[in-house]
Amino acid sequence: MASTPAHKPVSGDSKLDPKPKLSIWQIFTMSFGFFGIQFGFALQNGNTSRILRSFGADVDQLPMFWIVAPLVGMIVQPLIGHYSDRTWNRLGRRKPYFLTGALLSSAALVFLPNSGSLAGLIPALWIGAGMVMVMDASFNIAMEPFRALVADNLPDQQRTLGFSIQTFLIGLGAVIGSYLPGVLADRGFSMEPGKNGVADNIKYSFYIGAAVFVTAILITVLFSKEYPPGQYEKYHGKPEPSEHQGISEIAKDFKKMPRTMKQLGLVQFFSWFALFSMWVFTTDAVATHVYGLSGDYTKSIAYNEAGNKVSEAFGVYNFIAMLYALCLPFIAKAIGRKLTHAISLIAGGIGLISIFFIKDPAMLKISMIGVGLAWASILAMPYVILSGSIPAGKLGIYMGIFNFFITLPQIVNGLFGGWIVKHIYSGEPVYAIVLAGFFMICAAISVLFVYDAGAIRIKEEKISTVTA
């Protein structure tokens, strides 16, 4: 991909031109690719554990397979952010990465449920784990530039709206992706594992997900625009040439990360540790704690029913997130970004803890209401707060570096979560869900101490407008 020289903003630039506000339609098409990404992400989150279990993984081994995702993200996202800051060609600055990630992700979605059929000398479990790694790398390539694109194109006043529309589309894609296996089962697709260990309703859901992923990304690529370098400089500051140092420059940027990013790191640690536990352990927690299954239950229809119930419950939290995302700009304007995020995280913590008290699978959907409020806020508010503190010319790299605070807690959980379930919780994964709830509440407390530079700047602009 063609690249412009590495650069850094020049100090003492003349007053920047205000970025024009975009229409709702422009913001919508700019973010529509996230619909496809989260459609695929929902299929992965709701079904990867049971696919790997059907290939022979033990429940305490699941975190070690899931750890692939954050490890890949920790490497890929900063690199994509760094190079997308410096890319400009016929497709644009961020779009080449959207398209590349979409094509690779779709291929992985097709191959993952067929890992059993591809197995020869290598066990199906390891082929499946490899496909998960490819899928995660590809999702990261497609996903990382979307955060930077919103910050590229929108003024401070529209960023909460922009990230909220992204969250709405994330929720919409995830709702459909979460419910799809159950819908196909109702339409006659078999829920009984086939010769390759994966039921038809799961396999065809992944095929549909691959097609939706590519289509959604193409809509963003074809119907959204990016500012060319000259126009971009007017809004973000005039760059000056500097030596392109690659990885070493990323390390320097990491050391210089804004104070707000460091403070948000603790919030993200608690939040994403909790989410990782939820994605990895909920299916087995419901199977054992709610359905009462024990022994070698992973090949049973009851286990697949539990998996479908969890997938539907995940659909509920994504549906709630989709609706709540539309309310976030108004709530944040009324009570502030930090308090909005804190209240949402508390709701998520209560929702996760309540799963311990459930005996009827239908009640899972009630628990997921609180999780949906937290999920919507996690996908929007940290990025809104962060974007106001990032220096010009560094949006991509710092959005990528910020991903460290998402991947690190997942890696920690992946390394120790399975051991804790096996040796401390006596093989009862429901207690991992309870711990996740408490971690959400810890995240809510820690966000109250974050410095929000963007909110302060907007307040100052309002005061200057009134006094002018």
C-alpha positions as CSV (number, residue, x, y, z in Angstrom):
1,M,0.0,0.0,0.0
2,A,1.3,3.4,-0.8
3,S,2.3,5.5,2.1
4,T,3.0,9.2,2.9
5,P,6.0,10.0,5.0
6,A,5.9,9.5,8.7
7,H,5.1,12.7,10.4
8,K,4.3,14.5,13.6
9,P,2.3,17.7,14.2
10,V,4.2,20.9,14.0
11,S,4.1,23.0,17.2
12,G,2.9,26.5,16.6
13,D,0.5,25.7,13.7
14,S,-1.9,28.5,12.9
15,K,-5.4,28.1,14.1
16,L,-7.0,24.9,12.7
17,D,-10.0,25.0,10.4
18,P,-13.1,23.6,12.2
19,K,-14.1,20.3,10.8
20,P,-17.5,20.4,9.0
21,K,-20.3,18.5,10.7
22,L,-21.5,15.4,8.8
23,S,-25.0,14.3,8.2
24,I,-26.5,11.2,10.0
25,W,-26.4,9.4,6.7
26,Q,-22.7,10.1,6.2
27,I,-21.9,9.0,9.7
28,F,-24.0,5.9,9.2
29,T,-22.3,4.8,6.0
30,M,-18.9,5.6,7.4
31,S,-19.6,3.1,10.2
32,F,-21.7,0.5,8.4
33,G,-18.8,-1.9,8.1
34,F,-19.0,-2.4,11.8
35,F,-22.4,-4.1,11.2
36,G,-20.6,-6.9,9.3
37,I,-17.7,-7.1,11.7
38,Q,-19.9,-7.5,14.7
39,F,-22.1,-10.0,12.8
40,G,-19.1,-12.2,12.5
41,F,-17.8,-11.3,16.0
42,A,-21.2,-12.4,17.5
43,L,-21.0,-15.8,15.7
44,Q,-17.4,-16.2,17.1
45,N,-18.3,-15.2,20.6
46,G,-21.4,-17.3,20.9
47,N,-20.2,-20.4,19.2
48,T,-16.4,-20.8,19.3
49,S,-16.3,-22.4,22.8
50,R,-18.8,-25.1,21.8
51,I,-17.1,-25.7,18.5
52,L,-13.8,-26.1,20.3
53,R,-15.4,-28.3,22.9
54,S,-16.9,-30.5,20.2
55,F,-13.4,-30.9,18.8
56,G,-12.2,-32.2,22.2
57,A,-11.2,-29.2,24.3
58,D,-11.8,-29.4,28.1
59,V,-13.6,-26.5,29.8
60,D,-10.5,-25.4,31.7
61,Q,-8.5,-25.3,28.5
62,L,-10.9,-22.9,26.7
63,P,-9.2,-19.7,28.0
64,M,-5.9,-20.9,26.5
65,F,-7.6,-21.1,23.1
66,W,-9.4,-17.8,23.5
67,I,-6.1,-16.1,24.5
68,V,-5.2,-16.2,20.8
69,A,-7.6,-13.3,20.1
70,P,-6.0,-10.7,22.5
71,L,-2.5,-11.8,21.7
72,V,-3.1,-11.3,18.0
73,G,-4.9,-8.0,18.7
74,M,-2.0,-6.7,20.8
75,I,0.4,-7.2,17.9
76,V,-1.9,-6.3,14.9
77,Q,-3.8,-3.3,16.0
78,P,-0.9,-0.9,16.8
79,L,0.8,-1.9,13.5
80,I,-2.4,-1.3,11.6
81,G,-2.9,2.0,13.4
82,H,0.7,3.1,12.8
83,Y,0.6,2.3,9.1
84,S,-2.9,3.5,8.4
85,D,-1.9,6.9,9.7
86,R,0.7,7.0,6.9
87,T,-1.3,5.4,4.1
88,W,-2.9,7.3,1.3
89,N,-3.8,5.7,-2.1
90,R,-6.8,5.4,-4.4
91,L,-8.9,3.7,-1.8
92,G,-8.0,6.2,1.0
93,R,-6.3,6.1,4.3
94,R,-8.2,3.5,6.4
95,K,-10.3,1.8,3.7
96,P,-7.5,-0.5,2.3
97,Y,-7.3,-2.1,5.7
98,F,-11.1,-2.5,6.0
99,L,-11.2,-4.4,2.7
100,T,-8.2,-6.6,3.4
101,G,-9.5,-7.6,6.8
102,A,-13.0,-8.3,5.5
103,L,-11.7,-10.8,2.8
104,L,-9.5,-12.6,5.3
105,S,-12.2,-12.7,8.0
106,S,-14.8,-14.1,5.6
107,A,-12.4,-16.9,4.6
108,A,-11.8,-17.8,8.3
109,L,-15.6,-17.8,9.0
110,V,-16.1,-20.4,6.3
111,F,-13.2,-22.6,7.3
112,L,-13.6,-22.6,11.1
113,P,-16.7,-24.9,11.3
114,N,-15.2,-27.2,8.7
115,S,-12.0,-27.8,10.7
116,G,-13.1,-31.3,11.5
117,S,-13.4,-32.1,7.8
118,L,-9.9,-30.6,7.1
119,A,-8.2,-32.7,9.8
120,G,-5.7,-35.3,8.6
121,L,-2.5,-35.7,10.5
122,I,-3.3,-32.6,12.6
123,P,-6.1,-32.9,15.1
124,A,-9.3,-30.9,14.4
125,L,-8.9,-29.0,17.6
126,W,-5.6,-27.5,16.5
127,I,-6.9,-26.7,13.0
128,G,-9.9,-25.0,14.7
129,A,-7.6,-23.1,17.0
130,G,-5.5,-22.0,14.0
131,M,-8.7,-20.7,12.2
132,V,-9.6,-18.8,15.4
133,M,-6.2,-17.1,15.2
134,V,-6.6,-16.2,11.5
135,M,-10.1,-14.9,12.2
136,D,-9.0,-12.8,15.1
137,A,-6.1,-11.3,13.2
138,S,-8.4,-10.5,10.3
139,F,-11.1,-9.0,12.5
140,N,-8.5,-6.7,14.0
141,I,-7.2,-5.6,10.6
142,A,-10.8,-4.6,9.6
143,M,-11.9,-3.2,13.0
144,E,-9.0,-1.0,14.2
145,P,-9.2,1.8,11.5
146,F,-12.9,2.3,12.1
147,R,-12.2,4.0,15.5
148,A,-9.6,6.3,13.9
149,L,-12.0,7.1,11.0
150,V,-14.6,8.6,13.3
151,A,-11.9,10.7,15.0
152,D,-10.5,11.7,11.5
153,N,-13.8,12.9,10.2
154,L,-15.9,14.2,13.1
155,P,-15.5,17.4,15.2
156,D,-15.5,17.0,19.0
157,Q,-19.2,17.9,19.2
158,Q,-20.2,14.9,17.0
159,R,-17.8,12.3,18.3
160,T,-20.2,11.0,20.9
161,L,-22.9,10.7,18.2
162,G,-20.4,9.0,15.8
163,F,-19.2,6.4,18.3
164,S,-22.9,5.9,19.4
165,I,-23.9,5.2,15.8
166,Q,-21.0,2.7,15.6
167,T,-22.3,1.1,18.7
168,F,-25.9,0.9,17.3
169,L,-24.6,-0.9,14.2
170,I,-22.4,-3.1,16.4
171,G,-25.5,-4.0,18.3
172,L,-27.6,-4.6,15.2
173,G,-25.1,-6.9,13.6
174,A,-24.4,-8.8,16.9
175,V,-28.2,-9.3,17.5
176,I,-28.7,-10.9,14.1
177,G,-25.5,-12.9,14.4
178,S,-26.4,-14.1,17.9
179,Y,-29.9,-15.3,17.0
180,L,-29.0,-16.8,13.6
181,P,-28.1,-20.3,14.8
182,G,-31.4,-20.6,16.7
183,V,-33.4,-19.2,13.7
184,L,-31.8,-21.7,11.4
185,A,-32.5,-24.5,13.9
186,D,-36.2,-23.5,13.9
187,R,-36.1,-23.6,10.1
188,G,-35.1,-27.2,10.1
189,F,-31.3,-27.1,10.1
190,S,-30.0,-29.9,12.4
191,M,-28.7,-29.1,15.9
192,E,-27.0,-32.5,16.1
193,P,-23.3,-32.5,15.6
194,G,-22.4,-34.0,12.2
195,K,-19.4,-36.1,11.2
196,N,-17.0,-33.1,11.6
197,G,-18.4,-32.3,15.1
198,V,-20.3,-29.2,14.2
199,A,-24.1,-28.9,13.7
200,D,-25.5,-27.7,10.4
201,N,-27.3,-24.7,12.0
202,I,-23.8,-23.4,13.2
203,K,-22.0,-24.2,10.0
204,Y,-24.5,-22.3,7.8
205,S,-24.7,-19.4,10.2
206,F,-20.9,-18.9,9.7
207,Y,-21.4,-19.1,5.9
208,I,-24.0,-16.3,6.0
209,G,-21.8,-14.3,8.4
210,A,-19.0,-14.4,5.8
211,A,-21.2,-13.0,3.1
212,V,-22.6,-10.3,5.4
213,F,-19.1,-9.3,6.6
214,V,-17.8,-8.5,3.1
215,T,-21.0,-6.8,1.9
216,A,-21.1,-4.4,4.9
217,I,-17.4,-3.5,4.5
218,L,-18.0,-2.8,0.8
219,I,-20.8,-0.4,1.6
220,T,-18.4,1.7,3.8
221,V,-15.6,1.5,1.2
222,L,-17.9,2.6,-1.6
223,F,-20.1,5.2,0.1
224,S,-17.9,7.0,2.7
225,K,-15.1,9.5,2.1
226,E,-11.8,10.3,3.7
227,Y,-10.1,13.7,3.7
228,P,-7.0,13.8,1.4
229,P,-3.7,14.7,3.1
230,G,-3.9,18.5,2.3
231,Q,-7.4,18.8,3.6
232,Y,-6.7,16.6,6.6
233,E,-3.9,18.9,7.6
234,K,-6.2,21.9,7.7
235,Y,-8.3,20.1,10.4
236,H,-5.7,18.2,12.3
237,G,-2.5,20.3,12.0
238,K,0.3,20.6,9.5
239,P,2.7,17.7,9.7
240,E,6.5,18.0,9.4
241,P,8.7,15.2,7.9
242,S,10.4,12.9,10.4
243,E,12.4,9.7,10.1
244,H,10.1,6.7,9.7
245,Q,11.3,4.4,12.5
246,G,8.6,1.7,12.4
247,I,8.4,-0.4,15.5
248,S,10.7,1.9,17.5
249,E,8.4,4.9,16.7
250,I,5.5,2.9,18.1
251,A,7.5,2.2,21.2
252,K,8.2,6.0,21.6
253,D,4.5,6.8,21.1
254,F,3.7,4.2,23.8
255,K,5.9,6.0,26.2
256,K,4.4,9.3,25.4
257,M,0.7,8.2,25.7
258,P,-1.6,10.9,27.1
259,R,-2.5,10.9,30.8
260,T,-6.2,10.1,29.9
261,M,-5.2,6.9,28.1
262,K,-3.2,5.7,31.1
263,Q,-6.1,6.3,33.4
264,L,-8.6,4.6,31.0
265,G,-6.2,1.6,31.0
266,L,-7.4,0.6,34.5
267,V,-11.1,1.0,33.5
268,Q,-10.5,-1.2,30.4
269,F,-8.6,-3.8,32.4
270,F,-11.5,-4.5,34.7
271,S,-14.1,-4.2,31.9
272,W,-12.4,-6.6,29.4
273,F,-11.4,-9.1,32.0
274,A,-15.1,-9.4,32.8
275,L,-16.2,-9.6,29.2
276,F,-13.6,-12.3,28.4
277,S,-14.9,-14.4,31.3
278,M,-18.5,-14.0,30.0
279,W,-17.7,-15.0,26.4
280,V,-15.6,-18.0,27.4
281,F,-17.5,-19.5,30.3
282,T,-21.2,-18.6,30.0
283,T,-22.1,-21.6,27.8
284,D,-20.6,-24.1,30.3
285,A,-21.9,-22.1,33.3
286,V,-25.4,-22.3,32.0
287,A,-25.0,-26.0,31.0
288,T,-23.9,-27.0,34.4
289,H,-25.5,-24.5,36.8
290,V,-28.9,-24.0,35.0
291,Y,-29.4,-27.2,33.0
292,G,-27.6,-29.4,35.6
293,L,-25.4,-31.3,33.1
294,S,-22.4,-33.2,34.3
295,G,-19.8,-35.6,32.9
296,D,-19.1,-35.8,29.2
297,Y,-22.0,-33.6,28.1
298,T,-20.5,-31.7,25.1
299,K,-21.9,-34.1,22.5
300,S,-25.5,-34.0,23.9
301,I,-28.4,-32.1,22.4
302,A,-29.0,-30.5,25.8
303,Y,-25.6,-28.9,25.6
304,N,-26.4,-27.5,22.2
305,E,-29.7,-26.2,23.6
306,A,-27.8,-24.5,26.4
307,G,-25.5,-23.0,23.7
308,N,-28.4,-21.8,21.7
309,K,-30.0,-20.2,24.9
310,V,-26.7,-18.4,25.6
311,S,-26.4,-17.3,22.0
312,E,-29.9,-15.8,22.2
313,A,-29.1,-14.2,25.6
314,F,-26.1,-12.6,23.9
315,G,-28.4,-11.4,21.3
316,V,-30.5,-9.7,24.0
317,Y,-27.5,-7.8,25.4
318,N,-26.5,-6.7,21.9
319,F,-30.1,-5.6,21.2
320,I,-30.2,-3.6,24.4
321,A,-26.8,-2.1,23.5
322,M,-28.1,-1.2,20.0
323,L,-31.0,0.8,21.6
324,Y,-29.0,2.2,24.5
325,A,-26.4,3.5,22.1
326,L,-28.9,5.9,20.6
327,C,-29.5,7.3,24.1
328,L,-25.9,7.7,25.1
329,P,-25.3,11.1,23.4
330,F,-28.3,12.6,25.3
331,I,-27.4,11.0,28.7
332,A,-23.7,12.0,28.4
333,K,-24.8,15.6,27.6
334,A,-27.0,15.6,30.7
335,I,-24.8,14.0,33.3
336,G,-21.3,13.8,31.7
337,R,-19.4,11.1,29.9
338,K,-17.7,9.6,33.0
339,L,-20.8,9.2,35.1
340,T,-22.7,7.8,32.1
341,H,-20.0,5.1,31.7
342,A,-19.9,4.4,35.4
343,I,-23.7,3.8,35.7
344,S,-23.7,1.6,32.7
345,L,-20.8,-0.5,34.0
346,I,-22.6,-1.0,37.4
347,A,-25.7,-2.2,35.5
348,G,-23.5,-4.7,33.7
349,G,-21.9,-6.0,36.9
350,I,-25.3,-6.5,38.5
351,G,-26.5,-8.4,35.4
352,L,-23.5,-10.8,35.5
353,I,-23.8,-11.5,39.2
354,S,-27.5,-12.2,38.8
355,I,-26.7,-15.3,36.6
356,F,-25.7,-17.2,39.7
357,F,-29.3,-17.0,41.0
358,I,-30.9,-18.2,37.8
359,K,-32.6,-21.6,37.5
360,D,-34.8,-20.9,34.4
361,P,-32.8,-20.4,31.2
362,A,-35.4,-17.8,30.0
363,M,-34.3,-15.5,32.9
364,L,-30.8,-15.2,31.2
365,K,-32.4,-12.6,29.0
366,I,-33.2,-10.4,32.0
367,S,-29.6,-10.6,33.2
368,M,-28.4,-9.6,29.8
369,I,-30.3,-6.2,30.0
370,G,-27.7,-4.9,32.4
371,V,-24.8,-6.4,30.3
372,G,-26.2,-4.6,27.2
373,L,-26.1,-1.2,28.9
374,A,-22.5,-1.9,29.9
375,W,-21.5,-3.2,26.4
376,A,-22.9,-0.2,24.6
377,S,-21.0,2.2,26.9
378,I,-17.8,0.1,26.7
379,L,-17.9,0.3,22.9
380,A,-18.4,4.1,22.8
381,M,-17.6,6.1,25.9
382,P,-13.9,5.2,26.4
383,Y,-13.2,6.1,22.8
384,V,-15.1,9.4,23.1
385,I,-13.1,10.3,26.2
386,L,-9.8,9.2,24.6
387,S,-10.2,10.8,21.2
388,G,-10.2,14.3,22.8
389,S,-6.7,13.7,24.2
390,I,-4.9,12.3,21.2
391,P,-2.4,14.6,19.4
392,A,-2.9,15.3,15.6
393,G,-1.4,12.8,13.2
394,K,-1.5,10.0,15.9
395,L,-5.1,9.0,15.9
396,G,-4.5,5.6,14.3
397,I,-1.5,4.6,16.3
398,Y,-3.0,5.7,19.6
399,M,-6.3,3.9,18.9
400,G,-4.1,0.8,18.2
401,I,-2.0,1.3,21.3
402,F,-5.2,1.7,23.3
403,N,-6.0,-1.8,22.3
404,F,-3.3,-3.0,24.7
405,F,-5.6,-2.2,27.5
406,I,-8.2,-4.4,25.9
407,T,-6.0,-7.3,25.1
408,L,-3.9,-7.4,28.3
409,P,-6.7,-8.3,30.7
410,Q,-7.9,-11.0,28.3
411,I,-4.4,-12.5,28.2
412,V,-4.2,-12.4,32.0
413,N,-7.6,-14.1,32.2
414,G,-6.6,-16.6,29.5
415,L,-3.5,-17.6,31.4
416,F,-5.1,-17.9,34.8
417,G,-8.9,-18.1,34.3
418,G,-9.0,-21.8,33.4
419,W,-6.7,-22.7,36.3
420,I,-8.9,-20.7,38.7
421,V,-12.1,-22.5,37.5
422,K,-10.5,-25.9,37.8
423,H,-8.6,-25.6,41.1
424,I,-10.4,-22.8,43.0
425,Y,-14.0,-23.1,41.7
426,S,-13.8,-26.9,41.6
427,G,-14.8,-26.9,37.9
428,E,-17.8,-24.7,38.4
429,P,-17.5,-21.9,35.7
430,V,-20.5,-20.0,37.1
431,Y,-18.2,-18.5,39.7
432,A,-16.0,-17.0,36.9
433,I,-19.2,-15.1,35.8
434,V,-19.7,-13.8,39.3
435,L,-16.1,-12.6,39.5
436,A,-16.7,-10.9,36.2
437,G,-19.6,-9.0,37.7
438,F,-17.5,-7.6,40.5
439,F,-14.8,-6.6,38.0
440,M,-17.4,-4.5,36.1
441,I,-18.3,-2.7,39.3
442,C,-14.5,-2.0,39.9
443,A,-14.4,-0.5,36.4
444,A,-17.3,1.8,37.2
445,I,-15.5,3.1,40.3
446,S,-12.2,3.7,38.4
447,V,-13.7,5.7,35.5
448,L,-14.7,8.4,37.9
449,F,-11.0,9.4,38.3
450,V,-10.3,9.7,34.6
451,Y,-9.3,13.2,33.1
452,D,-11.7,14.0,30.2
453,A,-9.9,16.6,28.1
454,G,-12.5,16.7,25.3
455,A,-15.3,17.4,27.7
456,I,-13.4,20.3,29.3
457,R,-12.6,21.7,25.8
458,I,-16.3,21.6,24.8
459,K,-17.3,23.3,28.0
460,E,-14.7,26.1,27.4
461,E,-15.9,26.6,23.9
462,K,-19.5,27.0,25.2
463,I,-18.3,29.6,27.7
464,S,-16.3,31.5,25.1
465,T,-19.4,31.5,22.8
466,V,-21.6,32.9,25.6
467,T,-19.1,35.6,26.6
468,A,-18.3,36.6,23.0
